[in-house]
């Protein structure tokens, strides 16, 4: 019976996704659907993160200088950025993460402070951040 319910639920989700986004309906398996959805969401989050960055190329060059002659360190840092973006579940928190990165690039945040704040961002609720801001301002 559980298998039937699971199959019906899967079929319903597939039909719903086909209505919302027809190209997804062309995918061959539910696994492919989920991979496509996850990738679409991740790409949208990364796009939002990048768009909310300042377009000052010199700031990016300053940041890149930290990794000169150490491509492994650079790769790990980029992976950490993507993993963090992927783990954030709220667009407003993506904006906050972009602002943290901007502050770090502009040398307004030390690396350890940036990493500490970035690490808590995925696990704190956005409403709690708003509440903490209100507490600070009162």
N, CA, C and O atoms as CSV, one atom per row, in Angstrom:
chain,resi,resn,atom,element,x,y,z
A,1,UNK,N,N,0.810,-1.188,0.000
A,1,UNK,CA,C,0.000,0.000,0.000
A,1,UNK,C,C,0.863,1.266,0.000
A,1,UNK,O,O,0.571,2.228,-0.711
A,2,UNK,N,N,1.931,1.253,0.807
A,2,UNK,CA,C,2.831,2.414,0.847
A,2,UNK,C,C,3.470,2.654,-0.510
A,2,UNK,O,O,3.661,3.797,-0.927
A,3,UNK,N,N,3.804,1.554,-1.203
A,3,UNK,CA,C,4.384,1.707,-2.532
A,3,UNK,C,C,3.393,2.372,-3.480
A,3,UNK,O,O,3.775,3.207,-4.300
A,4,UNK,N,N,2.104,1.997,-3.364
A,4,UNK,CA,C,1.075,2.607,-4.208
A,4,UNK,C,C,0.964,4.103,-3.928
A,4,UNK,O,O,0.925,4.920,-4.848
A,5,UNK,N,N,0.913,4.441,-2.650
A,5,UNK,CA,C,0.813,5.852,-2.264
A,5,UNK,C,C,2.026,6.615,-2.764
A,5,UNK,O,O,1.900,7.716,-3.300
A,6,UNK,N,N,3.194,6.029,-2.588
A,6,UNK,CA,C,4.428,6.654,-3.061
A,6,UNK,C,C,4.417,6.863,-4.563
A,6,UNK,O,O,4.828,7.914,-5.055
A,7,UNK,N,N,3.944,5.855,-5.294
A,7,UNK,CA,C,3.873,5.940,-6.754
A,7,UNK,C,C,2.865,7.008,-7.181
A,7,UNK,O,O,3.127,7.781,-8.103
A,8,UNK,N,N,1.693,7.047,-6.497
A,8,UNK,CA,C,0.679,8.062,-6.801
A,8,UNK,C,C,1.207,9.465,-6.506
A,8,UNK,O,O,0.986,10.395,-7.281
A,9,UNK,N,N,1.902,9.607,-5.387
A,9,UNK,CA,C,2.468,10.906,-5.017
A,9,UNK,C,C,3.496,11.334,-6.046
A,9,UNK,O,O,3.514,12.485,-6.482
A,10,UNK,N,N,4.355,10.393,-6.430
A,10,UNK,CA,C,5.373,10.698,-7.430
A,10,UNK,C,C,4.731,11.120,-8.744
A,10,UNK,O,O,5.150,12.091,-9.373
A,11,UNK,N,N,3.705,10.371,-9.150
A,11,UNK,CA,C,3.013,10.707,-10.402
A,11,UNK,C,C,2.366,12.087,-10.315
A,11,UNK,O,O,2.411,12.861,-11.271
A,12,UNK,N,N,1.760,12.394,-9.154
A,12,UNK,CA,C,1.131,13.699,-8.972
A,12,UNK,C,C,2.172,14.810,-9.061
A,12,UNK,O,O,1.956,15.819,-9.732
A,13,UNK,N,N,3.298,14.621,-8.383
A,13,UNK,CA,C,4.364,15.627,-8.404
A,13,UNK,C,C,4.880,15.814,-9.828
A,13,UNK,O,O,5.122,16.940,-10.262
A,14,UNK,N,N,5.044,14.723,-10.543
A,14,UNK,CA,C,5.527,14.800,-11.922
A,14,UNK,C,C,4.531,15.562,-12.798
A,14,UNK,O,O,4.929,16.395,-13.612
A,15,UNK,N,N,3.237,15.276,-12.632
A,15,UNK,CA,C,2.223,16.012,-13.399
A,15,UNK,C,C,2.234,17.494,-13.055
A,15,UNK,O,O,2.167,18.350,-13.936
A,16,UNK,N,N,2.319,17.782,-11.764
A,16,UNK,CA,C,2.340,19.178,-11.312
A,16,UNK,C,C,3.553,19.903,-11.884
A,16,UNK,O,O,3.430,21.025,-12.374
A,17,UNK,N,N,4.711,19.277,-11.825
A,17,UNK,CA,C,5.919,19.885,-12.377
A,17,UNK,C,C,5.795,20.079,-13.872
A,17,UNK,O,O,6.301,21.064,-14.411
A,18,UNK,N,N,5.127,19.152,-14.555
A,18,UNK,CA,C,4.920,19.284,-15.990
A,18,UNK,C,C,4.075,20.493,-16.338
A,18,UNK,O,O,4.279,21.123,-17.376
A,19,UNK,N,N,3.120,20.820,-15.468
A,19,UNK,CA,C,2.285,22.000,-15.683
A,19,UNK,C,C,3.084,23.266,-15.406
A,19,UNK,O,O,3.009,24.239,-16.157
A,20,UNK,N,N,3.846,23.242,-14.324
A,20,UNK,CA,C,4.613,24.421,-13.924
A,20,UNK,C,C,5.783,24.673,-14.867
A,20,UNK,O,O,6.041,25.806,-15.274
A,21,UNK,N,N,6.482,23.600,-15.203
A,21,UNK,CA,C,7.687,23.744,-16.025
A,21,UNK,C,C,7.752,22.577,-17.019
A,21,UNK,O,O,8.336,21.537,-16.714
A,22,UNK,N,N,7.155,22.748,-18.206
A,22,UNK,CA,C,7.089,21.640,-19.179
A,22,UNK,C,C,8.410,20.939,-19.484
A,22,UNK,O,O,8.408,19.720,-19.654
A,23,UNK,N,N,9.560,21.660,-19.564
A,23,UNK,CA,C,10.787,20.914,-19.860
A,23,UNK,C,C,11.111,19.842,-18.816
A,23,UNK,O,O,11.735,18.826,-19.123
A,24,UNK,N,N,10.677,20.090,-17.582
A,24,UNK,CA,C,10.931,19.092,-16.549
A,24,UNK,C,C,10.134,17.825,-16.852
A,24,UNK,O,O,10.589,16.718,-16.563
A,25,UNK,N,N,8.951,17.987,-17.432
A,25,UNK,CA,C,8.123,16.826,-17.757
A,25,UNK,C,C,8.792,15.926,-18.784
A,25,UNK,O,O,8.461,14.745,-18.881
A,26,UNK,N,N,9.726,16.469,-19.547
A,26,UNK,CA,C,10.414,15.680,-20.558
A,26,UNK,C,C,11.527,14.823,-19.965
A,26,UNK,O,O,12.056,13.942,-20.642
A,27,UNK,N,N,11.883,15.070,-18.717
A,27,UNK,CA,C,12.951,14.284,-18.079
A,27,UNK,C,C,12.502,12.824,-17.961
A,27,UNK,O,O,11.307,12.537,-17.905
A,28,UNK,N,N,13.466,11.915,-17.925
A,28,UNK,CA,C,13.128,10.487,-17.991
A,28,UNK,C,C,12.799,9.859,-16.645
A,28,UNK,O,O,12.107,8.842,-16.610
A,29,UNK,N,N,13.264,10.421,-15.545
A,29,UNK,CA,C,13.010,9.768,-14.262
A,29,UNK,C,C,12.805,10.803,-13.160
A,29,UNK,O,O,13.172,11.970,-13.301
A,30,UNK,N,N,12.214,10.349,-12.067
A,30,UNK,CA,C,11.997,11.248,-10.929
A,30,UNK,C,C,13.330,11.763,-10.399
A,30,UNK,O,O,13.439,12.909,-9.963
A,31,UNK,N,N,14.332,10.908,-10.441
A,31,UNK,CA,C,15.665,11.317,-9.981
A,31,UNK,C,C,16.178,12.475,-10.834
A,31,UNK,O,O,16.770,13.424,-10.319
A,32,UNK,N,N,15.946,12.385,-12.129
A,32,UNK,CA,C,16.356,13.446,-13.040
A,32,UNK,C,C,15.581,14.729,-12.745
A,32,UNK,O,O,16.141,15.824,-12.806
A,33,UNK,N,N,14.279,14.593,-12.422
A,33,UNK,CA,C,13.477,15.762,-12.046
A,33,UNK,C,C,14.116,16.473,-10.866
A,33,UNK,O,O,14.364,17.679,-10.892
A,34,UNK,N,N,14.372,15.686,-9.830
A,34,UNK,CA,C,14.908,16.277,-8.606
A,34,UNK,C,C,16.268,16.907,-8.833
A,34,UNK,O,O,16.561,17.974,-8.293
A,35,UNK,N,N,17.102,16.252,-9.633
A,35,UNK,CA,C,18.415,16.830,-9.937
A,35,UNK,C,C,18.254,18.146,-10.676
A,35,UNK,O,O,18.960,19.112,-10.389
A,36,UNK,N,N,17.328,18.189,-11.629
A,36,UNK,CA,C,17.093,19.422,-12.371
A,36,UNK,C,C,16.597,20.532,-11.463
A,36,UNK,O,O,17.057,21.670,-11.559
A,37,UNK,N,N,15.659,20.208,-10.582
A,37,UNK,CA,C,15.113,21.214,-9.673
A,37,UNK,C,C,16.206,21.729,-8.751
A,37,UNK,O,O,16.346,22.937,-8.562
A,38,UNK,N,N,16.978,20.820,-8.178
A,38,UNK,CA,C,18.065,21.226,-7.281
A,38,UNK,C,C,19.065,22.120,-7.997
A,38,UNK,O,O,19.513,23.126,-7.446
A,39,UNK,N,N,19.413,21.755,-9.218
A,39,UNK,CA,C,20.372,22.551,-9.986
A,39,UNK,C,C,19.806,23.928,-10.331
A,39,UNK,O,O,20.517,24.931,-10.262
A,40,UNK,N,N,18.533,23.972,-10.700
A,40,UNK,CA,C,17.902,25.249,-11.031
A,40,UNK,C,C,17.906,26.170,-9.821
A,40,UNK,O,O,18.216,27.356,-9.932
A,41,UNK,N,N,17.561,25.614,-8.666
A,41,UNK,CA,C,17.533,26.419,-7.438
A,41,UNK,C,C,18.936,26.893,-7.081
A,41,UNK,O,O,19.126,28.058,-6.734
A,42,UNK,N,N,19.926,25.998,-7.165
A,42,UNK,CA,C,21.298,26.386,-6.842
A,42,UNK,C,C,21.808,27.473,-7.782
A,42,UNK,O,O,22.419,28.448,-7.344
A,43,UNK,N,N,21.554,27.302,-9.069
A,43,UNK,CA,C,22.002,28.305,-10.048
A,43,UNK,C,C,21.341,29.649,-9.756
A,43,UNK,O,O,21.990,30.690,-9.855
A,44,UNK,N,N,20.064,29.638,-9.399
A,44,UNK,CA,C,19.371,30.884,-9.075
A,44,UNK,C,C,19.984,31.541,-7.841
A,44,UNK,O,O,20.155,32.760,-7.804
A,45,UNK,N,N,20.317,30.733,-6.830
A,45,UNK,CA,C,20.944,31.287,-5.617
A,45,UNK,C,C,22.315,31.880,-5.935
A,45,UNK,O,O,22.650,32.964,-5.457
A,46,UNK,N,N,23.107,31.173,-6.738
A,46,UNK,CA,C,24.438,31.676,-7.097
A,46,UNK,C,C,24.309,32.963,-7.909
A,46,UNK,O,O,25.065,33.911,-7.699
A,47,UNK,N,N,23.354,32.995,-8.834
A,47,UNK,CA,C,23.117,34.207,-9.630
A,47,UNK,C,C,22.758,35.374,-8.719
A,47,UNK,O,O,23.282,36.477,-8.878
A,48,UNK,N,N,21.869,35.130,-7.769
A,48,UNK,CA,C,21.463,36.183,-6.827
A,48,UNK,C,C,22.667,36.662,-6.017
A,48,UNK,O,O,22.843,37.862,-5.810
A,49,UNK,N,N,23.488,35.725,-5.564
A,49,UNK,CA,C,24.690,36.071,-4.793
A,49,UNK,C,C,25.627,36.950,-5.621
A,49,UNK,O,O,26.118,37.968,-5.133
A,50,UNK,N,N,25.873,36.560,-6.861
A,50,UNK,CA,C,26.797,37.308,-7.719
A,50,UNK,C,C,26.226,38.672,-8.078
A,50,UNK,O,O,26.942,39.672,-8.046
A,51,UNK,N,N,24.944,38.720,-8.419
A,51,UNK,CA,C,24.313,39.986,-8.801
A,51,UNK,C,C,24.363,40.980,-7.642
A,51,UNK,O,O,24.521,42.182,-7.859
A,52,UNK,N,N,24.229,40.484,-6.422
A,52,UNK,CA,C,24.242,41.381,-5.263
A,52,UNK,C,C,25.644,41.801,-4.846
A,52,UNK,O,O,25.814,42.577,-3.905
A,53,UNK,N,N,26.629,41.293,-5.538
A,53,UNK,CA,C,27.993,41.747,-5.306
A,53,UNK,C,C,28.199,43.058,-6.032
A,53,UNK,O,O,27.514,43.352,-7.012
A,54,UNK,N,N,29.139,43.839,-5.552
A,54,UNK,CA,C,29.452,45.038,-6.325
A,54,UNK,C,C,30.177,44.618,-7.596
A,54,UNK,O,O,30.783,43.548,-7.656
A,55,UNK,N,N,30.108,45.450,-8.582
A,55,UNK,CA,C,30.717,45.095,-9.862
A,55,UNK,C,C,32.150,45.598,-9.959
A,55,UNK,O,O,32.726,45.652,-11.045
A,56,UNK,N,N,32.713,45.962,-8.832
A,56,UNK,CA,C,34.078,46.482,-8.816
A,56,UNK,C,C,35.064,45.324,-9.005
A,56,UNK,O,O,35.353,44.576,-8.070
A,57,UNK,N,N,35.565,45.196,-10.218
A,57,UNK,CA,C,36.454,44.094,-10.557
A,57,UNK,C,C,37.739,44.136,-9.726
A,57,UNK,O,O,38.307,43.088,-9.418
A,58,UNK,N,N,38.199,45.325,-9.363
A,58,UNK,CA,C,39.434,45.444,-8.575
A,58,UNK,C,C,39.297,44.767,-7.220
A,58,UNK,O,O,40.265,44.201,-6.712
A,59,UNK,N,N,38.107,44.818,-6.627
A,59,UNK,CA,C,37.901,44.149,-5.336
A,59,UNK,C,C,38.030,42.634,-5.487
A,59,UNK,O,O,38.571,41.963,-4.608
A,60,UNK,N,N,37.535,42.101,-6.601
A,60,UNK,CA,C,37.682,40.669,-6.845
A,60,UNK,C,C,39.151,40.319,-7.056
A,60,UNK,O,O,39.610,39.269,-6.608
A,61,UNK,N,N,39.891,41.197,-7.738
A,61,UNK,CA,C,41.320,40.944,-7.949
A,61,UNK,C,C,42.072,40.933,-6.626
A,61,UNK,O,O,42.969,40.115,-6.424
A,62,UNK,N,N,41.705,41.844,-5.720
A,62,UNK,CA,C,42.339,41.859,-4.392
A,62,UNK,C,C,42.093,40.539,-3.672
A,62,UNK,O,O,42.991,39.973,-3.048
A,63,UNK,N,N,40.869,40.068,-3.771
A,63,UNK,CA,C,40.535,38.797,-3.131
A,63,UNK,C,C,41.319,37.652,-3.777
A,63,UNK,O,O,41.822,36.769,-3.082
A,64,UNK,N,N,41.420,37.672,-5.093
A,64,UNK,CA,C,42.140,36.606,-5.812
A,64,UNK,C,C,43.616,36.583,-5.441
A,64,UNK,O,O,44.239,35.521,-5.459
A,65,UNK,N,N,44.184,37.735,-5.107
A,65,UNK,CA,C,45.602,37.792,-4.719
A,65,UNK,C,C,45.889,36.925,-3.501
A,65,UNK,O,O,47.013,36.452,-3.327
A,66,UNK,N,N,44.881,36.712,-2.656
A,66,UNK,CA,C,45.066,35.866,-1.471
A,66,UNK,C,C,45.389,34.424,-1.842
A,66,UNK,O,O,45.876,33.661,-1.007
A,67,UNK,N,N,45.121,34.048,-3.091
A,67,UNK,CA,C,45.268,32.653,-3.492
A,67,UNK,C,C,46.363,32.435,-4.521
A,67,UNK,O,O,46.513,31.337,-5.056
A,68,UNK,N,N,47.114,33.466,-4.791
A,68,UNK,CA,C,48.167,33.344,-5.785
A,68,UNK,C,C,49.090,32.179,-5.423
A,68,UNK,O,O,49.495,32.040,-4.269
A,69,UNK,N,N,49.412,31.366,-6.382
A,69,UNK,CA,C,50.300,30.206,-6.224
A,69,UNK,C,C,49.736,29.136,-5.285
A,69,UNK,O,O,50.490,28.293,-4.796
A,70,UNK,N,N,48.437,29.154,-5.027
A,70,UNK,CA,C,47.846,28.139,-4.168
A,70,UNK,C,C,46.461,27.763,-4.704
A,70,UNK,O,O,45.436,28.105,-4.114
A,71,UNK,N,N,46.456,27.055,-5.827
A,71,UNK,CA,C,45.181,26.749,-6.468
A,71,UNK,C,C,44.315,25.813,-5.619
A,71,UNK,O,O,43.089,25.873,-5.707
A,72,UNK,N,N,44.922,24.957,-4.803
A,72,UNK,CA,C,44.133,24.071,-3.945
A,72,UNK,C,C,43.345,24.895,-2.932
A,72,UNK,O,O,42.172,24.620,-2.679
A,73,UNK,N,N,43.984,25.894,-2.360
A,73,UNK,CA,C,43.314,26.772,-1.394
A,73,UNK,C,C,42.178,27.530,-2.081
A,73,UNK,O,O,41.103,27.701,-1.505
A,74,UNK,N,N,42.419,27.985,-3.314
A,74,UNK,CA,C,41.395,28.697,-4.081
A,74,UNK,C,C,40.195,27.790,-4.350
A,74,UNK,O,O,39.049,28.194,-4.152
A,75,UNK,N,N,40.464,26.559,-4.804
A,75,UNK,CA,C,39.387,25.612,-5.084
A,75,UNK,C,C,38.570,25.335,-3.823
A,75,UNK,O,O,37.341,25.294,-3.876
A,76,UNK,N,N,39.248,25.145,-2.694
A,76,UNK,CA,C,38.542,24.871,-1.442
A,76,UNK,C,C,37.679,26.054,-1.021
A,76,UNK,O,O,36.573,25.870,-0.513
A,77,UNK,N,N,38.180,27.259,-1.230
A,77,UNK,CA,C,37.412,28.447,-0.871
A,77,UNK,C,C,36.176,28.571,-1.755
A,77,UNK,O,O,35.090,28.871,-1.260
A,78,UNK,N,N,36.328,28.346,-3.042
A,78,UNK,CA,C,35.190,28.410,-3.964
A,78,UNK,C,C,34.169,27.334,-3.602
A,78,UNK,O,O,32.965,27.590,-3.606
A,79,UNK,N,N,34.651,26.125,-3.286
A,79,UNK,CA,C,33.740,25.058,-2.865
A,79,UNK,C,C,32.978,25.473,-1.613
A,79,UNK,O,O,31.768,25.264,-1.518
A,80,UNK,N,N,33.694,26.069,-0.643
A,80,UNK,CA,C,33.053,26.515,0.596
A,80,UNK,C,C,31.970,27.550,0.299
A,80,UNK,O,O,30.891,27.503,0.890
A,81,UNK,N,N,32.250,28.486,-0.616
A,81,UNK,CA,C,31.252,29.495,-0.989
A,81,UNK,C,C,30.013,28.825,-1.599
A,81,UNK,O,O,28.883,29.163,-1.246
A,82,UNK,N,N,30.230,27.885,-2.505
A,82,UNK,CA,C,29.106,27.218,-3.163
A,82,UNK,C,C,28.332,26.349,-2.177
A,82,UNK,O,O,27.102,26.343,-2.198
A,83,UNK,N,N,29.039,25.610,-1.309
A,83,UNK,CA,C,28.351,24.794,-0.309
A,83,UNK,C,C,27.503,25.672,0.608
A,83,UNK,O,O,26.376,25.315,0.949
A,84,UNK,N,N,28.046,26.811,0.999
A,84,UNK,CA,C,27.297,27.711,1.878
A,84,UNK,C,C,26.062,28.246,1.150
A,84,UNK,O,O,24.965,28.259,1.707
A,85,UNK,N,N,26.246,28.686,-0.095
A,85,UNK,CA,C,25.113,29.188,-0.881
A,85,UNK,C,C,24.052,28.091,-1.011
A,85,UNK,O,O,22.859,28.357,-0.865
A,86,UNK,N,N,24.487,26.871,-1.284
A,86,UNK,CA,C,23.557,25.759,-1.452
A,86,UNK,C,C,22.790,25.470,-0.170
A,86,UNK,O,O,21.625,25.077,-0.227
A,87,UNK,N,N,23.420,25.656,0.981
A,87,UNK,CA,C,22.766,25.328,2.254
A,87,UNK,C,C,21.834,26.426,2.751
A,87,UNK,O,O,21.042,26.189,3.663
A,88,UNK,N,N,21.910,27.615,2.175
A,88,UNK,CA,C,21.033,28.712,2.591
A,88,UNK,C,C,19.669,28.518,1.946
A,88,UNK,O,O,19.572,28.265,0.746
A,89,UNK,N,N,18.615,28.639,2.750
A,89,UNK,CA,C,17.273,28.323,2.261
A,89,UNK,C,C,16.352,29.535,2.160
A,89,UNK,O,O,15.131,29.380,2.152
A,90,UNK,N,N,16.913,30.725,2.083
A,90,UNK,CA,C,16.089,31.931,2.042
A,90,UNK,C,C,16.798,32.982,1.183
A,90,UNK,O,O,17.978,33.270,1.387
A,91,UNK,N,N,16.067,33.549,0.224
A,91,UNK,CA,C,16.677,34.545,-0.661
A,91,UNK,C,C,17.238,35.741,0.097
A,91,UNK,O,O,18.270,36.297,-0.278
A,92,UNK,N,N,16.558,36.127,1.158
A,92,UNK,CA,C,17.034,37.278,1.935
A,92,UNK,C,C,18.383,36.960,2.595
A,92,UNK,O,O,19.238,37.836,2.728
A,93,UNK,N,N,18.559,35.711,3.000
A,93,UNK,CA,C,19.846,35.327,3.595
A,93,UNK,C,C,20.936,35.241,2.533
A,93,UNK,O,O,22.109,35.459,2.836
A,94,UNK,N,N,20.565,34.925,1.286
A,94,UNK,CA,C,21.543,34.970,0.179
A,94,UNK,C,C,22.025,36.409,0.028
A,94,UNK,O,O,23.216,36.653,-0.168
A,95,UNK,N,N,21.097,37.360,0.122
A,95,UNK,CA,C,21.470,38.778,0.035
A,95,UNK,C,C,22.416,39.166,1.174
A,95,UNK,O,O,23.378,39.905,0.965
A,96,UNK,N,N,22.140,38.672,2.358
A,96,UNK,CA,C,23.015,38.960,3.510
A,96,UNK,C,C,24.393,38.353,3.265
A,96,UNK,O,O,25.410,38.987,3.546
A,97,UNK,N,N,24.431,37.134,2.745
A,97,UNK,CA,C,25.714,36.482,2.452
A,97,UNK,C,C,26.497,37.280,1.411
A,97,UNK,O,O,27.715,37.427,1.516
A,98,UNK,N,N,25.788,37.791,0.408
A,98,UNK,CA,C,26.447,38.630,-0.603
A,98,UNK,C,C,27.026,39.891,0.042
A,98,UNK,O,O,28.128,40.321,-0.299
A,99,UNK,N,N,26.280,40.473,0.968
A,99,UNK,CA,C,26.778,41.670,1.661
A,99,UNK,C,C,27.976,41.348,2.560
A,99,UNK,O,O,28.903,42.149,2.677
A,100,UNK,N,N,27.950,40.181,3.186
A,100,UNK,CA,C,29.109,39.758,3.975
A,100,UNK,C,C,30.345,39.613,3.088
A,100,UNK,O,O,31.438,40.054,3.444
A,101,UNK,N,N,30.149,38.985,1.925
A,101,UNK,CA,C,31.275,38.809,0.992
A,101,UNK,C,C,31.789,40.168,0.523
A,101,UNK,O,O,32.998,40.377,0.421
A,102,UNK,N,N,30.879,41.082,0.242
A,102,UNK,CA,C,31.274,42.420,-0.200
A,102,UNK,C,C,32.092,43.116,0.898
A,102,UNK,O,O,33.111,43.746,0.617
A,103,UNK,N,N,31.637,42.995,2.138
A,103,UNK,CA,C,32.363,43.609,3.254
A,103,UNK,C,C,33.744,42.977,3.420
A,103,UNK,O,O,34.717,43.670,3.720
A,104,UNK,N,N,33.826,41.670,3.226
A,104,UNK,CA,C,35.120,40.985,3.321
A,104,UNK,C,C,36.048,41.442,2.200
A,104,UNK,O,O,37.221,41.735,2.434
A,105,UNK,N,N,35.510,41.501,0.973
A,105,UNK,CA,C,36.328,41.939,-0.161
A,105,UNK,C,C,36.818,43.373,0.018
A,105,UNK,O,O,37.918,43.718,-0.415
A,106,UNK,N,N,35.996,44.208,0.660
A,106,UNK,CA,C,36.361,45.609,0.859
A,106,UNK,C,C,37.156,45.829,2.142
A,106,UNK,O,O,37.355,46.965,2.574
A,107,UNK,N,N,37.607,44.732,2.744
A,107,UNK,CA,C,38.428,44.760,3.965
A,107,UNK,C,C,37.715,45.394,5.160
A,107,UNK,O,O,38.364,45.940,6.053
A,108,UNK,N,N,36.385,45.323,5.179
A,108,UNK,CA,C,35.638,45.802,6.343
A,108,UNK,C,C,35.387,44.673,7.338
A,108,UNK,O,O,34.974,44.911,8.472
A,109,UNK,N,N,35.643,43.436,6.898
A,109,UNK,CA,C,35.540,42.263,7.766
A,109,UNK,C,C,36.823,41.465,7.662
A,109,UNK,O,O,37.367,41.279,6.573
A,110,UNK,N,N,37.293,41.004,8.782
A,110,UNK,CA,C,38.435,40.090,8.780
A,110,UNK,C,C,37.942,38.718,8.333
A,110,UNK,O,O,36.758,38.403,8.458
A,111,UNK,N,N,38.851,37.911,7.815
A,111,UNK,CA,C,38.477,36.599,7.283
A,111,UNK,C,C,37.790,35.738,8.343
A,111,UNK,O,O,36.784,35.093,8.048
A,112,UNK,N,N,38.311,35.716,9.566
A,112,UNK,CA,C,37.718,34.874,10.602
A,112,UNK,C,C,36.292,35.310,10.949
A,112,UNK,O,O,35.439,34.465,11.221
A,113,UNK,N,N,36.025,36.617,10.943
A,113,UNK,CA,C,34.683,37.122,11.226
A,113,UNK,C,C,33.740,36.746,10.072
A,113,UNK,O,O,32.612,36.306,10.296
A,114,UNK,N,N,34.219,36.926,8.847
A,114,UNK,CA,C,33.423,36.543,7.671
A,114,UNK,C,C,33.050,35.067,7.748
A,114,UNK,O,O,31.882,34.720,7.575
A,115,UNK,N,N,34.022,34.195,8.005
A,115,UNK,CA,C,33.758,32.755,8.055
A,115,UNK,C,C,32.804,32.399,9.192
A,115,UNK,O,O,31.937,31.539,9.031
A,116,UNK,N,N,32.960,33.057,10.340
A,116,UNK,CA,C,32.079,32.789,11.488
A,116,UNK,C,C,30.639,33.178,11.157
A,116,UNK,O,O,29.710,32.403,11.387
A,117,UNK,N,N,30.462,34.391,10.614
A,117,UNK,CA,C,29.112,34.853,10.274
A,117,UNK,C,C,28.510,34.027,9.137
A,117,UNK,O,O,27.321,33.710,9.160
A,118,UNK,N,N,29.322,33.683,8.155
A,118,UNK,CA,C,28.834,32.879,7.033
A,118,UNK,C,C,28.416,31.487,7.499
A,118,UNK,O,O,27.475,30.909,6.954
A,119,UNK,N,N,29.106,30.946,8.499
A,119,UNK,CA,C,28.783,29.589,8.955
A,119,UNK,C,C,27.467,29.517,9.713
A,119,UNK,O,O,26.823,28.468,9.721
A,120,UNK,N,N,27.049,30.616,10.354
A,120,UNK,CA,C,25.774,30.565,11.077
A,120,UNK,C,C,24.584,30.937,10.201
A,120,UNK,O,O,23.439,30.635,10.538
A,121,UNK,N,N,24.851,31.582,9.094
A,121,UNK,CA,C,23.768,32.047,8.225
A,121,UNK,C,C,22.819,30.933,7.765
A,121,UNK,O,O,21.606,31.139,7.768
A,122,UNK,N,N,23.330,29.764,7.373
A,122,UNK,CA,C,22.398,28.705,6.935
A,122,UNK,C,C,21.503,28.162,8.050
A,122,UNK,O,O,20.433,27.626,7.764
A,123,UNK,N,N,21.916,28.287,9.311
A,123,UNK,CA,C,21.163,27.638,10.384
A,123,UNK,C,C,20.267,28.585,11.184
A,123,UNK,O,O,19.455,28.128,11.989
A,124,UNK,N,N,20.401,29.887,10.976
A,124,UNK,CA,C,19.571,30.832,11.709
A,124,UNK,C,C,18.380,31.235,10.843
A,124,UNK,O,O,18.503,31.369,9.625
A,125,UNK,N,N,17.246,31.424,11.474
A,125,UNK,CA,C,16.063,31.851,10.738
A,125,UNK,C,C,16.171,33.334,10.400
A,125,UNK,O,O,16.687,34.123,11.191
A,126,UNK,N,N,15.682,33.705,9.220
A,126,UNK,CA,C,15.737,35.106,8.796
A,126,UNK,C,C,14.992,35.992,9.787
A,126,UNK,O,O,15.458,37.085,10.109
A,127,UNK,N,N,13.841,35.536,10.272
A,127,UNK,CA,C,13.074,36.332,11.243
A,127,UNK,C,C,13.874,36.578,12.520
A,127,UNK,O,O,13.728,37.626,13.149
A,128,UNK,N,N,14.717,35.623,12.906
A,128,UNK,CA,C,15.576,35.816,14.075
A,128,UNK,C,C,16.621,36.892,13.811
A,128,UNK,O,O,16.966,37.662,14.707
A,129,UNK,N,N,17.117,36.943,12.597
A,129,UNK,CA,C,18.066,38.005,12.247
A,129,UNK,C,C,17.400,39.372,12.341
A,129,UNK,O,O,17.996,40.326,12.841
A,130,UNK,N,N,16.167,39.465,11.861
A,130,UNK,CA,C,15.415,40.719,11.944
A,130,UNK,C,C,15.191,41.091,13.411
A,130,UNK,O,O,15.355,42.248,13.798
A,131,UNK,N,N,14.819,40.113,14.213
A,131,UNK,CA,C,14.598,40.347,15.642
A,131,UNK,C,C,15.870,40.836,16.326
A,131,UNK,O,O,15.829,41.773,17.123
A,132,UNK,N,N,16.993,40.206,16.017
A,132,UNK,CA,C,18.272,40.621,16.614
A,132,UNK,C,C,18.630,42.048,16.201
A,132,UNK,O,O,19.169,42.813,17.000
A,133,UNK,N,N,18.331,42.400,14.961
A,133,UNK,CA,C,18.567,43.762,14.500
A,133,UNK,C,C,17.714,44.751,15.295
A,133,UNK,O,O,18.191,45.813,15.696
A,134,UNK,N,N,16.462,44.395,15.516
A,134,UNK,CA,C,15.571,45.257,16.317
A,134,UNK,C,C,16.086,45.398,17.739
A,134,UNK,O,O,16.055,46.490,18.307
A,135,UNK,N,N,16.558,44.302,18.317
A,135,UNK,CA,C,17.110,44.355,19.684
A,135,UNK,C,C,18.321,45.270,19.739
A,135,UNK,O,O,18.494,46.027,20.695
A,136,UNK,N,N,19.149,45.198,18.724
A,136,UNK,CA,C,20.354,46.028,18.679
A,136,UNK,C,C,19.968,47.499,18.586
A,136,UNK,O,O,20.599,48.351,19.212
A,137,UNK,N,N,18.935,47.795,17.807
A,137,UNK,CA,C,18.547,49.186,17.589
A,137,UNK,C,C,17.761,49.792,18.738
A,137,UNK,O,O,17.610,51.012,18.800
A,138,UNK,N,N,17.256,48.966,19.653
A,138,UNK,CA,C,16.484,49.488,20.803
A,138,UNK,C,C,17.322,49.718,22.011
A,138,UNK,O,O,16.810,50.152,23.043
